[in-house]
Amino acid sequence: MRKQFLIPLLLLVASTSVLANVTSHTFFSVRPVFQSAFPEKITMFRNSRAKVGDDSWMGAMQAVVFGGRSTNSKKLARFFLPFGKDTLVFAENGAPAAGGLVFPNVDPHFRDVAAEFFNIQTTGDNFQSTVAFRPRQTYVGGGFDWIQYFGWGCDPCDKRWWFEVSFPVVNVRNEVKLTESIQSQGTALNASVNTSVIEAFAGLKPFFSPNAGVAGIVTGSPILFGKIDGRKSKTGVADVEIKLGYDWACEECYHAYSYIGVVVPTGNKPKGEFVFEPIVGNNHHVGVMWGGAFGFELWRGCDGSKSICWELETNSRYLFRNTQTRSFDLINKEWSRYQLIFVSQADAQAAAATEGINEFTRRVRVKPRFSFDFNSGLVFTTGCGFEGELGYNFWARQGEKVTLRDPFPTTIALSSLLPVAAPGAINRAITIREEFDGADVSLAANAAQRYTNNRIQEQDIDFGSAAHPCALSHTVYGSLGFNWDCMCWPVFVGVGGSYEFASCNTALERWMVWGKLGVSI
């Protein structure tokens, strides 16, 4: 028992270190709600509520209604966007930079993304727009929890074994709101060319043939993954938790218990079609968990009607590997998933480029590994049934490990920005915002050898961009409620609220409110 409670102290010390913000990641794994040791679940509903007397069935149930919203959308936007920014400048090569100057190849400090990659082509080569990204999550739901002691034929104080089943039903609504300000519109080369970045992100990049004698990009296919297209929502039963526990102490002024359990996945898996897609649960991972709690009375009034108790609870879990669909970048090339590629040498020589994200989104094996939660609260009770609690929650999770399920194709190469001049040119150095002079590799001569030397290989993949990094967060909370213990079946009602915050952008910052109703049977 002592070793178990040393873990929270070590993690609290570790949390004082500063974690770095991350950029250009493709998937955000949100901490699910209504799990063991979370405030919305445990306030006013600890194991002692199920042990109420000789004539009871030694059980208790609660229903919780909750809802909340994420905050600090700029911080969250930097998780998905390149270069640590929450607002990006999309521009063609001829767009005017600050001071009205025109660069044949735009200064990379001025342009964040080459607009041509999003099928934006104008006759003056001078399109420019600024796009602000503001991701936000809103969620509502209900949680259900049942604790039952067993050990028939024993005195209530001797019934120390118990089991618990709990699960939430949640509606998650995610949105990456885009606000575009176009500084230079230009005239599109072709009617099927997009004229706004928002339109392009919705996946509307249709095939078109460039006008005779006019340079353009032949995409050949729409964006199938990594799209941003309005609000997306998902409703379902999140992970079901099943526990078996044992009370080590059950005295008037202190109590302690521990448990083991399993996490049964009932939510959905990431599909990669949309950025910041809504997920219910833990990305459909099976898991095991273990934990425990300790409570101690710190103070009791002279008349015995008022008391303050310290409640401590921990929960650890390990989630096992499964297969999901995720997108990824190339090493040292942020947002390279949105660049153009050739899927074969024949396509390169025919100047038939396609969307990189359609090939850089694949089935991968995801291993979430270990997470830990620690909750500490001060509970004030009175003889008339009032109960109030103030507390703090600490949560930490290992970074995911992502690997390909199947071998990566050996025939893919990065396209030059303007590949229509046959034979098409490849460019291993090109990035989402820069096409370096002299870096194009023509396939006019020694095509097979040149293409082979510049192919993308599996070791070029940045698997970290597809994996959610390690994360930790802090939550402060408070709750108020009232108990009617004098009834045949004691009943309680309560309300509460919490705010979760973090030092870096790998954990979602958000607020939550809840109301609950419970009964001992």
C-alpha positions in Angstrom: 0.0 0.0 0.0 2.8 2.4 0.8 4.5 1.8 -2.5 1.3 2.5 -4.3 1.1 6.0 -2.8 4.8 6.7 -3.5 3.9 6.8 -7.2 1.8 10.0 -7.1 4.6 11.8 -5.2 7.2 10.8 -7.8 4.9 11.9 -10.7 4.1 15.2 -8.9 7.8 15.9 -8.7 8.2 15.0 -12.4 5.4 17.4 -13.3 7.5 20.3 -12.2 9.6 19.8 -15.3 8.6 21.8 -18.4 7.3 19.8 -21.3 7.7 21.3 -24.7 4.9 22.3 -27.0 4.7 20.3 -30.2 3.7 21.2 -33.7 2.6 19.5 -37.0 0.9 16.5 -35.4 -2.0 14.8 -37.1 -4.0 13.3 -34.3 -4.9 14.6 -30.8 -5.8 11.9 -28.3 -8.2 13.6 -25.8 -8.3 12.4 -22.2 -11.7 10.7 -21.8 -14.2 11.8 -19.1 -15.9 9.8 -16.3 -13.0 7.4 -15.6 -11.8 6.1 -12.3 -10.3 8.7 -9.9 -11.8 11.6 -12.0 -13.6 14.2 -9.9 -16.9 14.0 -11.8 -17.1 10.3 -10.9 -15.9 10.0 -7.3 -17.2 13.1 -5.6 -20.0 12.1 -3.1 -19.7 8.5 -4.4 -17.0 6.5 -2.6 -17.2 2.9 -1.5 -18.4 3.7 2.0 -21.8 4.7 0.5 -22.5 1.1 -0.4 -22.2 -0.2 3.2 -25.2 1.3 5.1 -26.4 -1.4 7.5 -27.5 -4.9 8.3 -30.7 -4.8 6.2 -29.2 -3.2 3.1 -28.2 -5.1 -0.1 -24.8 -3.5 0.3 -24.8 -1.7 -3.0 -25.0 1.8 -4.4 -25.7 3.4 -7.8 -25.3 6.9 -9.3 -26.2 8.7 -12.5 -24.2 11.8 -13.5 -25.0 14.4 -16.2 -22.0 16.4 -17.4 -20.9 18.7 -20.1 -18.0 21.0 -20.9 -15.9 22.8 -23.5 -12.2 23.1 -24.4 -10.4 26.5 -24.0 -7.3 28.1 -25.4 -7.9 27.2 -29.1 -4.7 29.0 -30.2 -2.6 26.7 -28.1 -4.4 23.7 -29.5 -4.1 24.9 -33.1 -0.3 25.0 -32.7 -0.5 21.2 -32.0 -1.8 20.6 -35.6 -0.1 23.4 -37.5 3.5 23.7 -38.7 6.2 26.1 -37.4 4.5 26.6 -34.0 1.9 28.9 -35.5 -1.9 29.2 -35.0 -2.4 31.4 -38.2 -0.8 30.6 -41.6 -0.1 32.6 -44.7 -0.9 30.8 -47.9 0.7 32.5 -51.0 1.9 31.9 -54.5 5.4 32.7 -55.6 4.5 36.1 -57.0 2.5 37.4 -54.0 3.7 40.7 -52.6 5.7 40.4 -49.3 5.8 43.0 -46.6 6.7 46.4 -48.0 5.2 45.6 -51.4 8.2 43.7 -52.6 7.7 40.7 -55.0 9.9 37.7 -54.6 10.4 35.2 -57.5 10.6 32.6 -54.8 8.8 34.0 -51.7 10.9 34.6 -48.6 10.0 31.6 -46.3 9.6 34.0 -43.4 6.7 35.6 -45.3 5.0 32.6 -46.7 4.1 29.6 -44.5 2.5 27.4 -47.1 2.8 27.4 -50.9 -0.8 28.0 -52.1 -0.2 25.8 -55.1 -0.2 22.7 -52.9 -3.9 23.5 -52.2 -4.7 23.7 -55.9 -4.7 27.5 -55.9 -3.4 28.8 -59.3 -3.9 32.4 -60.6 -2.8 34.1 -63.8 -0.8 36.6 -61.9 0.8 34.0 -59.6 -0.1 36.4 -56.8 -2.7 34.7 -54.6 -2.3 35.4 -50.9 -4.5 34.8 -47.9 -4.2 34.5 -44.1 -6.0 31.6 -42.4 -6.6 31.4 -38.6 -7.2 27.9 -37.2 -9.3 27.7 -34.0 -10.0 24.1 -32.9 -12.6 23.5 -30.1 -14.3 20.5 -28.5 -17.7 20.5 -26.8 -19.0 17.4 -25.0 -22.1 16.4 -23.1 -23.1 13.1 -21.6 -24.2 10.9 -18.8 -22.3 8.5 -16.6 -23.6 5.4 -14.8 -21.9 3.7 -11.9 -22.8 0.6 -9.7 -20.8 -0.6 -6.7 -21.8 -3.9 -5.0 -20.3 -5.7 -2.0 -20.6 -9.4 -1.6 -19.9 -12.0 1.1 -23.3 -13.4 2.1 -23.9 -14.6 5.7 -21.3 -12.2 7.1 -21.6 -9.1 9.2 -21.7 -5.9 7.0 -18.3 -4.9 8.4 -16.9 -8.2 7.2 -18.1 -7.8 3.6 -14.9 -6.5 2.2 -15.0 -7.8 -1.4 -16.8 -5.7 -4.0 -17.1 -5.1 -7.7 -17.9 -2.0 -9.7 -19.2 -1.4 -13.2 -19.3 2.0 -14.8 -19.5 3.7 -18.2 -20.4 7.0 -19.8 -22.5 7.8 -22.8 -21.0 10.8 -24.5 -21.6 13.1 -27.4 -18.4 14.7 -28.6 -18.5 17.6 -31.1 -15.2 18.8 -32.6 -14.6 21.8 -34.9 -11.6 23.4 -36.4 -13.0 26.8 -37.3 -11.2 28.4 -40.2 -11.2 32.2 -40.7 -9.7 33.2 -44.0 -8.7 36.8 -45.0 -7.7 37.0 -48.7 -5.2 39.8 -49.4 -4.7 39.1 -53.1 -7.4 37.1 -54.9 -6.1 36.9 -58.5 -7.8 35.2 -61.4 -8.0 31.4 -61.4 -6.3 29.6 -64.3 -9.2 27.2 -64.6 -12.7 27.1 -63.4 -12.1 23.9 -61.4 -9.2 25.5 -59.5 -9.9 26.4 -55.9 -9.9 30.1 -55.0 -9.9 29.7 -51.2 -8.0 27.6 -48.7 -11.1 26.8 -46.8 -12.6 25.2 -50.0 -9.4 23.2 -50.5 -9.4 21.9 -46.9 -12.9 20.6 -47.4 -11.4 18.1 -49.8 -12.6 19.9 -53.0 -9.5 19.5 -55.1 -10.9 18.1 -58.3 -9.0 16.9 -61.3 -8.4 19.5 -64.0 -6.2 19.8 -67.1 -4.2 23.1 -67.4 -5.0 25.4 -70.2 -2.6 25.1 -73.2 0.7 26.9 -72.5 -0.2 27.8 -69.0 1.5 26.1 -66.0 -0.7 24.4 -63.5 -0.9 21.5 -61.2 -2.7 18.3 -62.2 -3.8 16.7 -58.9 -5.7 13.8 -60.3 -7.6 13.2 -57.1 -9.3 15.0 -54.2 -8.1 15.1 -50.7 -9.4 11.9 -49.0 -7.8 12.5 -45.5 -6.8 15.3 -43.3 -9.8 17.4 -44.3 -11.3 20.3 -42.3 -15.0 20.6 -43.1 -17.2 22.1 -40.4 -18.4 20.5 -37.2 -18.1 16.8 -36.7 -19.8 14.9 -33.9 -19.9 11.4 -32.5 -22.2 9.8 -29.9 -21.6 6.5 -28.2 -20.8 4.5 -25.1 -17.2 5.1 -24.1 -15.1 2.5 -22.4 -16.7 0.3 -19.8 -14.7 -0.2 -16.6 -15.1 -3.4 -14.5 -13.3 -3.7 -11.2 -12.9 -6.2 -8.4 -11.8 -4.6 -5.1 -11.0 -5.4 -1.4 -11.4 -3.1 1.6 -8.2 -3.2 3.8 -9.6 -1.0 6.4 -13.1 0.2 7.2 -13.1 2.2 10.4 -15.0 5.2 11.5 -12.1 7.6 11.2 -10.2 6.0 8.3 -10.6 3.6 5.4 -8.5 2.1 2.6 -9.1 -0.2 -0.4 -7.4 -1.4 -3.6 -8.7 -3.0 -6.8 -7.8 -4.4 -10.2 -9.9 -4.1 -13.3 -10.3 -4.2 -17.1 -11.1 -1.5 -19.6 -13.6 -2.8 -22.3 -13.5 -0.6 -25.4 -16.9 0.4 -26.8 -16.1 3.7 -28.5 -14.8 4.4 -32.0 -11.4 4.3 -33.7 -9.6 7.2 -35.6 -10.2 7.0 -39.4 -7.9 9.9 -40.4 -10.5 11.5 -42.7 -10.8 14.8 -40.7 -8.4 16.8 -38.6 -9.3 16.7 -34.9 -11.9 14.0 -35.5 -14.4 13.3 -32.6 -13.5 10.2 -30.6 -15.6 8.6 -27.9 -13.4 6.7 -25.4 -9.8 5.6 -25.5 -9.5 5.1 -29.3 -10.9 1.6 -28.8 -8.0 0.1 -26.9 -8.4 -2.8 -24.5 -6.7 -2.2 -21.1 -6.1 -3.3 -17.6 -6.1 -1.1 -14.5 -5.3 -1.1 -10.9 -5.5 1.4 -8.1 -6.7 2.2 -4.6 -7.9 4.8 -2.2 -7.3 6.0 1.4 -9.4 8.3 3.5 -8.6 9.8 6.9 -10.5 12.0 9.2 -8.5 15.2 9.9 -11.0 17.0 12.2 -14.3 16.4 14.0 -16.3 19.1 15.8 -16.9 18.9 19.5 -20.5 17.8 19.0 -19.5 15.2 16.4 -21.8 16.7 13.8 -19.1 18.2 11.6 -15.9 16.7 10.1 -13.2 17.2 7.6 -11.7 14.2 5.8 -8.8 13.9 3.4 -9.5 11.5 0.5 -6.8 10.2 -1.8 -7.3 8.0 -4.8 -5.0 6.7 -7.5 -5.7 4.8 -10.8 -3.1 3.3 -13.2 -3.9 1.7 -16.5 -2.1 0.1 -19.4 -3.8 0.1 -22.8 -2.8 -2.5 -25.4 -2.0 -2.0 -29.0 -4.6 -1.9 -31.8 -4.7 -0.9 -35.5 -5.9 2.6 -36.5 -5.8 4.8 -39.6 -3.5 7.9 -39.2 -1.6 10.4 -41.3 2.1 11.3 -41.0 4.7 13.7 -42.2 8.3 13.1 -43.4 11.2 13.7 -41.1 12.2 17.5 -40.9 9.3 18.4 -43.3 6.4 19.7 -41.3 3.0 19.4 -43.1 4.7 17.4 -45.9 1.6 15.3 -45.9 -0.1 18.0 -47.9 2.6 18.2 -50.6 2.2 16.7 -54.0 3.7 13.3 -54.8 4.2 10.8 -57.7 3.1 7.3 -56.8 5.3 5.8 -59.6 8.0 6.7 -62.1 5.5 6.4 -64.9 3.3 9.0 -63.2 6.3 11.3 -62.8 7.2 11.1 -66.4 3.5 11.7 -67.3 3.4 14.7 -64.9 0.5 13.0 -63.0 0.9 14.2 -59.5 -1.5 13.3 -56.7 -2.2 14.4 -53.2 0.5 13.3 -50.7 -1.9 12.8 -47.8 -3.8 10.1 -49.7 -0.6 8.0 -49.5 0.7 9.4 -46.2 -2.4 8.1 -44.4 -2.2 4.4 -43.7 -3.1 1.7 -41.3 -0.8 1.8 -38.3 -0.3 -0.1 -35.1 -0.8 2.2 -32.1 0.5 1.4 -28.6 -0.7 3.9 -25.9 1.1 2.2 -23.0 0.8 3.6 -19.4 -1.3 6.4 -17.8 -1.7 7.4 -14.2 -4.3 9.5 -12.3 -4.0 10.9 -8.8 -6.9 12.7 -7.0 -6.7 14.4 -3.6 -9.6 16.2 -1.9 -10.8 17.7 1.4 -14.4 16.7 2.2 -16.5 18.7 4.7 -19.6 17.1 6.1 -22.3 18.1 8.6 -24.8 16.2 10.6 -27.7 17.6 8.6 -26.5 16.0 5.4 -24.5 18.7 3.7 -21.3 17.7 1.9 -18.7 19.9 0.2 -15.4 19.0 -1.5 -12.4 20.9 -2.8 -9.6 19.0 -4.6 -6.9 18.6 -7.1 -6.3 16.0 -9.8 -3.1 15.1 -11.6 -3.0 13.0 -14.8 -0.1 11.8 -16.8 0.2 9.6 -19.9 3.0 8.1 -21.9 3.6 9.0 -25.5 2.1 6.7 -28.0 4.3 4.4 -30.2 3.2 4.2 -33.8 4.5 1.7 -36.5 3.2 0.8 -39.9 1.0 -2.3 -40.1 2.0 -3.0 -43.7 5.3 -2.1 -45.6 5.4 1.4 -47.1 5.4 1.5 -50.9 8.8 1.9 -52.5 7.7 3.8 -55.6 6.7 7.2 -54.1 8.6 10.5 -54.7 8.0 14.1 -53.9 6.8 16.2 -56.8 8.2 19.5 -57.8 5.8 22.3 -57.3 5.1 22.7 -61.0 5.3 19.2 -62.5 3.3 19.7 -65.7 6.2 20.1 -68.1 6.8 16.5 -69.4 8.7 14.7 -68.2 7.7 15.7 -64.6 10.4 16.8 -62.1 10.9 15.3 -58.7 12.3 17.3 -55.8 13.5 15.6 -52.6 14.3 18.9 -50.9 11.0 20.7 -51.4 9.0 21.6 -48.3 5.4 22.8 -47.8 6.5 26.5 -48.2 9.8 26.4 -50.2 10.9 25.1 -53.6 14.7 25.5 -53.5 16.3 26.8 -56.7 18.2 24.1 -58.5 16.7 21.2 -56.4 14.4 19.9 -59.2 15.5 16.6 -60.6 14.6 16.2 -64.2 13.7 12.7 -65.6 14.6 13.6 -69.1 17.8 11.5 -68.9 18.6 8.4 -66.7 15.0 8.5 -65.5 15.0 5.1 -63.7 18.2 5.8 -61.8 17.3 9.3 -60.9 13.8 8.3 -59.7 15.2 5.4 -57.6 17.8 7.7 -55.9 15.1 10.1 -54.8 12.3 7.9 -53.6 10.7 8.2 -50.2 11.6 5.3 -48.0 10.1 4.1 -44.7 13.0 5.5 -42.7 12.0 9.0 -44.0 8.6 8.8 -42.2 8.2 10.8 -39.0 6.1 8.4 -37.0 6.1 10.9 -34.1 3.9 13.2 -36.2 1.2 10.5 -36.1 1.6 9.7 -32.4 0.2 11.7 -29.5 3.2 12.7 -27.3 3.4 12.2 -23.6 1.0 14.5 -21.7 0.1 15.6 -18.3 -2.5 17.9 -16.9 -3.7 19.5 -13.6 -7.4 19.8 -12.6 -8.9 21.8 -9.7 -12.5 21.1 -8.8 -15.2 21.7 -6.2 -18.6 20.0 -5.5 -21.6 20.6 -3.2 -24.3 18.1 -2.3 -26.8 16.8 0.2 -27.4 13.4 1.7 -30.7 11.9 3.1 -29.3 9.0 5.1 -32.4 8.7 7.3 -34.4 7.1 4.4 -34.8 3.4 3.9 -32.7 3.8 0.8 -30.3 6.7 1.4 -30.3 9.2 -1.4 -27.9 12.0 -2.4 -27.8 14.8 -5.0 -24.8 16.9 -5.9 -23.4 19.4 -8.3 -19.8 20.3 -9.2 -17.3 21.8 -11.6 -13.7 21.5 -12.6 -11.1 23.2 -14.8 -8.2 21.3 -16.4 -5.0 23.0 -17.5 -1.6 22.1 -18.7 1.8 23.7 -19.3 2.1 22.5 -22.9 -0.3 21.8 -25.8 -0.3 17.9 -25.5 -3.2 18.0 -23.0 -6.6 19.5 -23.7 -7.5 22.5 -21.5 -11.2 22.6 -20.6 -13.9 23.2 -18.1 -16.6 20.8 -16.9 -19.8 21.0 -14.9 -21.8 18.1 -13.6 -24.9 17.1 -11.6 -25.5 13.8 -10.0 -28.1 11.6 -8.2 -27.4 8.5 -6.3 -28.9 5.9 -4.0 -27.7 3.3 -1.6 -29.6 0.0 -1.7 
